Amino acid sequence: MKRRLANAYLSSVISISLVLLLVGVASMLLVNAKGVSDYFKENLQVSVLMKQTVSEEDAMAYCDWLSKERYIKSTTYVSKEQGERELARQLGDDFLDIFETSPIPVSIDVTLTAQYVSSDSLEVVRAEISESPLVEEVNYQRSLVDALNANLSRISVILGFFIALMLFISYVLINNTVRLSVFARRFTIHTMKLVGATRPFIRAPFLVQSCFQGVFSAFIAIIALLGILFFVRSEFEQLFEIFRLDLLLMVMGIVLASGIIICLLSTYFVVNKLISLRKDELYY
């Protein structure tokens, strides 16, 4: 009998742990959704082309000044030689032969902070940078920016629906697992009721056990989630840069709280229902 109860308890813990792992994955996607969006936005480059008459010293000084602007995440100085090598890779080594002097200007590759990567904000940034007498032109792909923002908005909606569905399924699965676990002890509950035990007295041991069950299951789910993240880090190290420690701790807290709360609520309602059953109803 004890072995059967232990096996039933272990199977319940494993089932709840797997479902809580889904909760952890969904929570990880949810709390990092903005980080993922910002990651893609902040990898979009804006090219600032300097005038041909601008010396490299002045261009480098302007690059240092530009890097301190509120909308700038990072700047990269591109010399004439670097520009020529880049175009040579694209157009061939002899593309400069048709020119008497190199037409490649000094330039600065700029990445903006995420909140400025939208069509309206980029136009404001371009106008502000273009005011400098050193700057010839500011280039970026507007169609790419519009497509990026549109796709990120679409992905956010789909991701939100997916996460809500996963959380609902997780609650239903954990609730059913706890129901089956408690229902198997319905005759014990009925016996306690027959000897005069009150509802709180009957509920107490089941609630304590469900609390420990939720905690234990949550820890197993957290360990599994950390294992998945370790794999992600080893295989996709660049993508892992968007994950922050404080958000990871928040996800762990969500998994732990979900395990405890759902187990307690499910147990509370199931035990209350079983206490109300008549003897002949226990067999159905």
HELIX and SHEET records of a PDB file:
HELIX    1   1 LYS A    2  VAL A   31  1                                  30    
HELIX    2   2 ALA A   33  LYS A   41  1                                   9    
HELIX    3   3 GLU A   56  LEU A   66  1                                  11    
HELIX    4   4 LYS A   80  LEU A   91  1                                  12    
HELIX    5   5 PHE A   95  ILE A   98  5                                   4    
HELIX    6   6 ALA A  114  TYR A  116  5                                   3    
HELIX    7   7 SER A  119  SER A  130  1                                  12    
HELIX    8   8 ARG A  142  PHE A  183  1                                  42    
HELIX    9   9 ARG A  186  LEU A  194  1                                   9    
HELIX   10  10 ARG A  199  GLU A  235  1                                  37    
HELIX   11  11 GLU A  237  PHE A  240  1                                   4    
HELIX   12  12 LEU A  245  ILE A  275  1                                  31    
HELIX   13  13 LYS A  279  TYR A  283  5                                   5    
SHEET    1   A 4 ILE A  72  VAL A  78  0                                        
SHEET    2   A 4 SER A 107  LEU A 112 -1                                        
SHEET    3   A 4 GLN A  45  MET A  50 -1                                        
SHEET    4   A 4 VAL A 135  ASN A 139 -1                                        
END                                                                             
